Amino acid sequence: MNETTLALIAFVPLVLAGVLLIGLRMPAKTAMPIVFVVTALIGLLAWEMTFTRVLASTLQGLLLTVAILWIIFGAILLLNTLKHSGGITAIRKGFSGISPDRRVQAIIVAWMFGCFIEGASGFGTPAAVAAPLLVALGFPALAAVVVGMMIQSTPVSFGAVGTPIVVGVSGGINREGITQQLAEGGYTWLEYFRLIAAEVAVIHGIVGVLMPLIMVVIMVRFFGANRSWKEGLSIAPFAIFAGVAFVVPYMLAGVFLGPEFPSMIGAMVGLAIVVPAARRGFLIPKDTWDFPDRKSWPDEWIGKLEIKMDDIAGKAPISTFMGWVPYVLLAVFLVASRVIEPLRDALTSFAFGWSNILGEAGVSGSIQPFYLPGGILLIVVLITALLHRMKLGELKNAFSDSSKTILGAGFVLIFTIPMVRILINSGVNAADLVSMPVAMAQFVANSVGDIYPFFAPTVGALGAFIAGSNTVSNLMLSEFQFNIAQQLGVSTAMMVALQAVGAAAGNMIAIHNVVAASATVGLLGREGTTIRKTILPTLYYLIASGILAMIVLYGVGISDPLMRALSS
C-alpha cells in the first residue's frame, strides 16, 4: 500500500469515533469498544504490529486508565464531601456576594480558578474539579462539562508546572543534534528552548484573550432560555477584561520566567484583579443572566450528580471562607507537590507499574498514587472532614456516592485509552512504517505544501485528540514539525511552538477528557453532544493560531537561533 492509502486507513479510528459519537449520537460506552476493535485490527493487519505489541499497548492503556480514574474519583469525592459537610451551600452563598450573574460565575470559577488548577496539576484535573463545582452552584450538568472543557485550551501548554513543554517538547525533538548545531553558531539549547516557551506564551496570549468571552457566549447560546448570542456578547467588556487580566501576566511569565509558571501566575494575578472588579460591578451589564427554570431543563442537560439544599438540612452553617478552604488547600498542595523537590521526591517514591510490558520495548506504564492529583485530593478530603467536623457516616456516604459515579467512566475509558496507546505504539511493526499519528501528520503536510504553517496547530490538535494529552502530542509530533520547518526554511522554534499551541486546543475535544469530565457530573452517554459544542472554540483556536503563524512566518519572516546558526 502507498503512503496516502496508509494515512487514510490511519484516519479510520478517528473518523469512526466522530461518526458514532457526533453523527449518530451514540454513547461512548457503545461507540468506543467498536473503535477499539477497529483500531486493533488496523494495527494487526495494515500496520503489521505483532499481537503481543497490540496486547501490551492495551495493558499499558489500562494502567493509564487506573491513573485517570484515580483523579476523577478524587475530584468527585471532594465535591460529595462538601455536599455532605455543608461546604457547597457556603460556596453558593459566597458567589451571590460577588455576582448572581452566571456569566460572571463561569468566568471566575471555570476560567480563572480552572486555569490555576491546570497550571498546578494538569492531567485533566481542571474540568474534573470545575464541572462538579459548577453543578453545585446550580449550572446544568451539560453546561458545566462544556464550560469545563473550554478550560482545556490556553493554560494547557503550561499545565502541570510546564510539563507539556518541559517534558513534551524537550523529549519530542532531537535535543543532542540541535544543541550541537546551536553551539556552532554561539547559541545554547537553553536559549532555544526558552524561545519556544516564550513563543508558545505569546501565541496563546493573543488567541486566548477571547476565550472567556467565547466560553460565555457558547454557554448562553446553548443553555439560555432565549438561545441568544446577544445575551452572551453583552458581557463582552467584562469577559475581555478578564481575558486580558489573565493573558498579560501569563505572557510575561512565559517570556521572562520560562514554562513552569505562566498559567498559575496568570490565574493568580487575574483572580486578584477580576474578583474585586466583579464585586464592584465593573464592566458588568445591568441585566443579570441566569439559566431557565430548572423544571424546564431538557433531560440531556441533567446528570446524575445533584446537589440539593435538603442534602445538608439540619447542619450548622459553614462560613464562605471555610467552604472555600478545601479548594485553597488543593491548589496549595498541588503547587507544593510540583515545586518543592523533597516533597515531590517523597510523593513519587511510591509507585507501581510494569516496564517493557510483555517484553515490548518502550511500552511501559506506572502509577504514582500519592503524586497524582487523586492522592492529593484524597488528602484534602480527609482534612476537610476534620475542618468541617463531619461525622463518620457522612464521610462514608460521600465515598459511597463517589464510588457509584466512577463505574460508568471506568467502562468507557478501558476501551478509549488502550485504543490511544495502540495508535501511538504502532511505530514498531514488521512493515517498518511510521506510527499512525505521524502517518496522518505527514499526509496533511504533503497535501498543503508551503501553506503548511497554517495547519501546524491542527496537526498538534490531532495528536491531542488522539492521545488526550498535550504532552503526548508534543512527544509524538514535535520532531515532525521541526523537520517540516527546516524543509520550508522557516523558524523551527515557531513551528514547534505552533505544535504545542494546537495540542493544547485539541484537549477541548479529546474523547477521554470529555468522558472524564462527564463522569464527574454523572453525564456519561452524551459525549458527542459535548464535542459538538466544544468543536466551535477549538476551530476558533486553530484558525486564529494558523492565521497568526502565516503572518509571523511569511509576513514578518522571523528567524530563530538555530536558523542563524545554520546560516552563519
Beta strands, then each sheet from edge to edge (+ up, - down):
strand 1: 352-354
strand 2: 365-367
sheet 1: 1+ 2-
end
